[in-house]
Amino acid sequence: MKMIKTAIFCLSLLCSSMVYAGLVNINQADASTLASELKGIGDKKAQAIVDYRTQNGSFTSIDDLQNVKGISAKTIENNRSNLSI
C-alpha cells in the first residue's frame, strides 16, 4: 500500500509540473524557451518573436507581440499570465 501511495504521489508531482508553464520574459527568452513554455507557439512562431525583437528592439508591452507575424490577440490572451517584459 505504501508503494502505491508513493507512486501516486510521484505521478501527481510529474503531472503538475507538466501543466504549469513558467513565467517567460519575452525580451530575454530564446526561441526554444518560447516554444516550450507558451501555448500555441511552435518553433516557427518562437523564432519569429526572436527575429522581431532582434530587428526592432525590446518589447515595451506584452501586447506588442501582435506586431509579430502569426501572433494573434487570442494567442497573447491564452498566455498573458505566463508572459513578462
C-alpha positions as a printed Julia matrix, in Angstrom:
85×3 Matrix{Float64}:
  0.0    0.0     0.0
  2.85   2.38    0.84
  4.39   1.71   -2.56
  1.12   2.6    -4.32
  0.8    5.85   -2.36
  4.39   6.75   -3.22
  3.79   6.01   -6.9
  0.62   8.14   -6.94
  2.43  10.98   -5.19
  5.31  10.89   -7.69
  2.91  10.77  -10.63
  0.98  13.77   -9.3
  4.22  15.76   -8.98
  5.19  14.86  -12.52
  1.8   15.79  -13.95
  1.56  19.07  -12.06
  4.95  20.18  -13.36
  3.92  19.41  -16.93
  0.76  21.52  -16.64
  2.5   24.53  -15.15
  4.14  26.84  -17.62
  6.76  29.13  -16.19
  6.87  32.9   -16.46
  8.53  33.84  -19.75
 10.26  37.17  -20.33
  9.61  37.91  -24.0
 12.61  40.23  -24.13
 15.08  37.62  -22.92
 13.76  34.15  -23.76
 15.3   32.22  -26.61
 13.18  30.55  -29.29
 13.39  27.15  -27.61
 12.03  28.51  -24.32
  9.25  30.43  -26.05
  8.17  27.33  -27.98
  8.24  25.01  -24.99
  6.61  27.31  -22.42
  3.87  29.07  -24.38
  0.57  27.66  -25.66
  0.09  27.94  -29.42
  3.71  28.94  -30.05
  5.73  26.45  -32.02
  9.29  26.65  -33.25
  8.47  28.85  -36.24
  6.48  31.47  -34.29
  9.02  31.43  -31.48
 11.8   32.19  -33.95
  9.65  34.96  -35.46
  9.39  36.54  -31.99
 13.16  36.42  -31.53
 13.77  37.8   -35.03
 11.29  40.63  -34.49
 12.94  41.51  -31.18
 16.39  41.49  -32.8
 15.27  43.78  -35.63
 13.03  46.14  -33.63
 14.41  46.14  -30.11
 12.79  45.07  -26.87
  9.05  44.8   -26.48
  7.63  47.59  -24.33
  4.32  45.81  -23.75
  3.08  42.24  -23.91
  0.53  43.43  -26.47
  3.43  44.38  -28.78
  3.63  40.67  -29.61
  0.74  41.32  -32.02
  3.27  43.07  -34.24
  4.94  39.7   -34.87
  3.55  37.95  -37.92
  1.5   34.93  -36.86
  0.87  36.06  -33.27
 -2.77  36.9   -32.65
 -4.51  38.67  -29.79
 -6.03  35.31  -28.84
 -2.59  33.72  -28.55
 -1.47  36.58  -26.32
 -4.56  36.26  -24.11
 -4.06  32.49  -23.8
 -0.54  33.13  -22.48
 -0.85  36.51  -20.74
 -0.48  35.11  -17.22
  2.83  33.47  -18.25
  4.32  36.48  -20.06
  6.52  39.24  -18.73
  8.66  42.01  -20.19
